[in-house]
């Protein structure tokens, strides 16, 4: 019997997978395929950390499919070529796939739908609602989060997640070997910290979800901003690869956690309606921003050697684990864009390459939020003071001590500003600040004034 093709992308799970459930319901053999297409994605092909995660997630998916009678077929090439070729090769009668959000994947899907001789059946993708489902009263897309969230909630309750099919019949087809894709780092092997921190795959995702629901979810609203505490869900990479669905995550958290999921929806909404969001400022005025070409400053930021402890701790956490606490992400991003006056796209690219939870919509929308150039952006004059942020959200300095061991023996009162310590106490291995925070802030405000943003009231430097 000719099969149906199930095309996996960023939905690497069995449970609550509408495309898989629909393919299984046809009663036909299912040819489950993942296509590794770096060419179509171009500059936004998976970065190093995401490639590591993808390798392990695909391995886990193959095991999961085998347990219900399926088989994962791996193919490398362009979506628009591989899927039609597979239809011809197997005489498949339909292709089932999840709706993508990324611009290049949407383009490939449109081209494929026009070219395929069989139906291309599109199912709900990595979101709770289709990006077109939420519009203003005048039919326009939203650009401010709060009314977007109200409109989202007005659509009604989120449906409960669906279980995985108990059984599918696999359709045989030749497959690439996963190891041949060389997604894992070779020499040097920099992924030791990732292996220690994460368990990619649907089982790891479900375990993380269960831990959150049984523990941190109870105090998430009060403690989520404190990076030394285990007060967040750590579900972001599992959501980014679709190892759990947003409906599964929605069912596990309270109001504040759900609000964070709505920010994820809002970011996808922005990317859907503004396809150049990763590459160009949403507010055209910011195209004239006088960014500095500071390669040494960018390198110091990337390596966690800025001399600003909370910034360096965050950047080292990112390099070691492929993840960074969300509060610290805002601090390090503000420091790069505002204190160093370096183009936000350099930070976006670094995060893309080093985050295991790299998500195009969230990455682009968040960097533009910090830079002041995006939708619902932070005011241009909101410049996080990293010393005050550190003292407020890492008061015992446990986070900084954990990732910046050079400062571990310094008295707590000096750790967030080691330059204030007596010279004899300052660790010689830790660098002096690469920028004076007050001078950097003044320079940023002058730059905003140069593009016509200087007429608004300047907020106190206390965020």
Secondary structure, DSSP 4 states (H G I P E B T S, - for coil): ---EEEEESS---STT-HHHHHHHHT-S-EEEEEEE-HHHHGGGS--HHHHHHHHHHHHHHHHHHHHTT--EEEEES-HHHHHHHHHHHHT-SEEEEEPP-SHHHHHHHHHHHHH-SSEEEEE--SSSS-GGG---TTSPPP-SHHHHHHHHHHT-PPPPPPPPPS---B-------GGGG--S--SS---HHHHHH---SHHHHHHHHHHHHHTGGGTHHHHTT-TTSS-S---HHHHHTTSS-HHHHHTT--HHHHHHHHHHHHHHHHHHH-TTTTTS-SSGGGGG------HHHHHHHHHT-SS-HHHHHHHHHHHHHS---HHHHHHHHHIIIIIS---HHHHHHHHHHH-TT--HHHHHHHHHHHHT-STTPPPTT----HHHHHHHH-TT-HHHHHH-GGGTTS-HHHHTTGGGS-GGGS-TTSPPPSS-HHHHHHHHHHHHHHTT-TTSPPPPS--
